[in-house]
Every structure is written in structure tokens, then in C-alpha cells.
Amino acid sequence: MNSKIFGAFIFIALFFVGCDDNTGSIGWDIMPSHDVMKSNTAIYNVTTSSVRADSVYARSSKGYIGRYSDPNFGYYEASFLTEMNCLDNYRFPDVYSYDEATGKASGILVDDSVRNFQMTVYYSSWFGDPLNACRMSAYQLNDKWVEERDPKNRNFRYTNIDVDKYYDKEDLLGTIAYTAYDATVPAEQRASLATYYPNVTFQLKQEDGQRIFDLNKTHPEYFKNSEEFIKHVFPGVYLKSDLGDGTILYVDRVDLSMSLMVHYTDDNGVKLVKKVTDDSGVAGSDSIGLSTQVVFASTKEVIQANKFTNSAKLNEKLAETNNTYIKSPAGIFTAIDIPYDQIATDLKNDTINSVNLVLTNYDQKSEYDFSMSVPGAVLLIRAKDVKDFFEGAHVTDSQLSYYVEHSATSNNTYTFSNIARLVTTTIKEKEQAKATAGTWTDEMEAKWKEDNKLLLIPVTASFHTDSYYNTKVMDTLEHNLEPTYAKLIGGPDNPLTIKITYTTFE
């Protein structure tokens, strides 16, 4: 190393050692004596209230059906409509034919007759009493649905959809009684979905299946894709519960199946012959059998819309002033009023580092066998951001939206450890809005307060694990559509507090 450079290093090192043996104060010593950074804590009251969630955006691929009554919240009913997906350019098999000259065969059907037509509603789970006697009815959707449906119209995803105008009572496809738990199925068969998939099966009219089969032959253009199929062949179904109280099914899918007589064929497509028909060993006729196939099914590629109806008893909970509630599905949210103006005035020359908000639920113990549990997770978001958040299929960013899971071990709480970015952003947005408006009216102030209330919303999320960082990454976040509720400490007459940690220069 150059001797001059080495000497310079030695000089600099000795200079700093001579100045101060404690390097922890380097940087502070060169600040003016009157600039001292100090950390402080401020406590502010916040007001909470229960607000009615008339509808929510249901992006779920599940359908919900049934009725459940709760002594505290009254009843709620669930039903749904769904279209059927048609594979592009779907064709039924042809009738079997054999060319003696070429030895080539084509087709497998014995004839063009549909032997059986049915619709199966599959579900893997449910809420409530599994042995409760229920009855389900299925209706075909009408021309009004065909006229108004639009896959781009997100309004169909909201749970207050007016289903009554999309079906006619005379277009009843079938009615069937059921219990969620079918006790006639042996336990060994029930052990796996590979051997048993809980379902409710409607036996549909054979002539309705025949009509679809015949249209496939005479108008193949109707089966070009799902859009053409829905418009010209089968609009879809509406499923509702019309008997029973205490069970909600979580439906995974709905299938339309047909049974046709087919020839069993070899690898060359030539129909097989029965080897033996009786004890004497006499050769038999052609081998034929009844083949049942799922031909159309509800999938995420077509519209599925859930309808939830809550009783007026929910209004009694909204009126309570010493606590608040959250309830799903599409029931009650808790609204939180943050004192943005007071914070902005008090801390205008300071830096907000953290804002801590804790919501605590009362311990919930029920004497009923099938009671609702506490929501496992919630979303905290401004009221004005809710629509775009769910319609846009967003996930939380921990800046303007926050996700937390319920902690039963920490005194039954939903703890938001730091929502500082949301608070500071909202304060800045109001300053900009007032500057742009020039004159800030009472009407503007009232609307701003409503838009910027924080809402506590029951949600469900899915995650995957990032293998590189070994962390959970959120994939989806949706409204919780299962029956849950929590009674929270708070209310208009019982303010909560937030704790703000901020930095000031003295």
C-alpha cells in the first residue's frame, strides 16, 4: 500500500479515537444543541358502531343453500343460481356403424335415445344440524336472465341479487328431501371423496335431456361455447331451500348428467361380442351397456350468484350502544371513526411512527349445539375503498388495508399493531381535497367522514408458502360467506382508544 495513503488512514483513526472513545454518539454530536429527537406517545378516543351490510361481493366458487335461525340474530336464508359450462364445440357420440368393405367402425351409441337425465348437487361440508330434515327445489332460469346476464356485469356477484325475476315457479325442475348427513351410506364408503361425495340428486325429465341431445345434432352452433349454450339451450338453474331450518350446505359444484346406451368396443373401435351369455357357454350378442357421463357442470368460467337474506332482527343489534358486532355472511360490520382532524392538529409538526388499534370480543359461550363461531380473520379498510378492493380481487397491502387473524390466546382480540400509513395518508388526502375545493362545506365534511370510516369486515384468505423466503404469501381475500359472529367491546357510548407513537424535535 502507498505509504502516504497508509499514513492518512492512521491519522484519521487517531483523530476519532482522540475525540471520543464512545462511537455511539457519532452523529448526535454534530447536531445543533437545540435539535433533540424525542419519542412520545399519545392516546386518542375512537368511536365504533355497528352498521348493516346489505350485500357483499361474493367471488366464491361455492354455492350456499339452506336456512338457519339464531336466537340472537334471527334467521338467514341462502340460495344461489348458476349457469352450466359447455366445452367448446361439444358433441355427443354418434350411433355405431361398421363398414364391411374397409373393416372400419365409428361411433359407439346404440341409438339416439337419452335413457336418463339428472342433476347432482355436490357438497363436501355444511353448517348446522346434519340430520335436520330439509327440502330443496330446482328451477330453470328464464328468458329474463338470458336478456340481462352479462359476464362483465359485476352486480351479479352481490348477494342482494333479485333472483325472483330470473326464474318462473312453473319451470320447476324438481324437488327433493334430504339431510346433510346421509346415514344410509356406510362409514367405510364415506371415508374418502374418491368413494363417496355427499350430494343431492334430482331426477330430471327424460324429454328435457332428449331435447338437449337432439339440439346438439341439429344445431351444433349452439354448443360452440358456454355463451351460445346458455343463450340457446340451457340458461341455468336456481336452487333454493323451501323446507327445513338449521342447516346450510356449502355446494362445490352442480352437474348435469346423461345416460346413453353404448357399445363396448376394442382398440380399433369395433364392437365387442359377449363371450358367454349363460351356463352353457353359448356365444352372445353385442356387448352393450348404460353409460352415464357428466356433460355440463357449473364452473368458475360461468356466472354463479349467491343470494343471502337476513331477518329484520339484525336491526336490534345495530341499535345497541355499548358494544358492536361483526356478523357474516352479509350481516353486520363494525365502523370505526378515527379523529383524523384532532390528530392532524396535535401532531402537525411531528412524525407519526405507529398507530395501534385493538378490538376485543366478548367471550362467546352458547348453550346451543350448533352455534356460530367467531370470525377467524378480519379486514380493516376505509369504507370508500371496499368496492374496488373486492371487485378488483385485491389482497391487503398493510398500507390502506390490513388483515389480521383472531387471537383467542391474547384475550380474544383482533390486534392491528400499526396502521400509521393509513392514518397519515387519509390526513394528507383531506388536506389536498380541501385545497382543491376552496370552500369546504358541511355536506363535504359529512360525506368525507362517511367515506373514511374504517370498516371491520369478516373475511377468508388463501395462502401459499414462498419457498425461497419461507414466508406465507396471500393469494386471495374474500368476504366470509359462512355463518360467524363476534360481539365486540365498544359502541357509541363506550369509546375505544388508539395509541400513537410519534417523534418530535425539540
Buried (B, 14 or more C-beta within 10 A) or exposed (E): EEEEEEEEEEEEEEEEEEEEEEEEEEEEEEEEEEEEEEEEEBEBEBBBBBBBBEBBBBBBEBBBBBBBBBEBBBEBBBBBBBBBBBEEEBEBBEEBEBEEEEEEBEBBBBEBEBBBBBBBBBBBEBBBBBEBEBBBBBBBBBEEBBEEBEEEEBEBBBBBBEBEEBBBEEBEBBEBEBBBBBEEEEEEEBEEEEEBBBBBBBEBEBEBBBBBBEBBEEEEEBBBBBEBBBBBBBBBBBBBBEEBBBBBBBBBBBBBBBBBBBBBBEEEBBBEEEEEEEEEEEEEEEBBEEBEEEBBBBBEEBBBBBBBEBBEBBEEBEEBEEBBBBBBBBBBBBBBBBBBEEBBEBBEEBBBBBBBBBBBBEEEEEEEEBBBBBBBBBBBBBBBBBEEBBBEEBBBEEEBBBBBEBEEEEEBBBBBEBBBBBBBEBBEBBEEEBEEEEEBEEEEEEEBBEEBBBBBBBBBBEEEEEEEEEEEEEEBBBBBBBBBBBBBBBBBEBEBEBEBBBEEEE
